[in-house]
Amino acid sequence: MIDVPWKIFSQTGNIEAYLWMKQVELDEFQELDDEPDISLIEDTHF
């Protein structure tokens, strides 16, 4: 998804396209961070 705003920015120098790209990067990073920690779901029954 970052390709579109980067292409626009690189061709036009439009700062709004750059800021859009940075927001997309941040959103993607936060989505990865929202995934559950598998160690919290481990079976604790013995």
WOJO-V136905 format. One record per residue. N is the residue number from 1. SS is DSSP state (2 for helix, 1 for strand, 0 for the rest). Layout:
# WOJO-V136905
n = {N | N}
ss = {SS | SS}
This chain:
# WOJO-V136905
n = {1 | 2 | 3 | 4 | 5 | 6 | 7 | 8 | 9 | 10 | 11 | 12 | 13 | 14 | 15 | 16 | 17 | 18 | 19 | 20 | 21 | 22 | 23 | 24 | 25 | 26 | 27 | 28 | 29 | 30 | 31 | 32 | 33 | 34 | 35 | 36 | 37 | 38 | 39 | 40 | 41 | 42 | 43 | 44 | 45 | 46}
ss = {0 | 2 | 2 | 2 | 2 | 2 | 2 | 2 | 2 | 2 | 2 | 2 | 0 | 0 | 2 | 2 | 2 | 2 | 2 | 2 | 2 | 2 | 2 | 2 | 2 | 2 | 2 | 2 | 2 | 2 | 2 | 2 | 2 | 0 | 0 | 0 | 0 | 2 | 2 | 2 | 2 | 0 | 0 | 0 | 0 | 0}
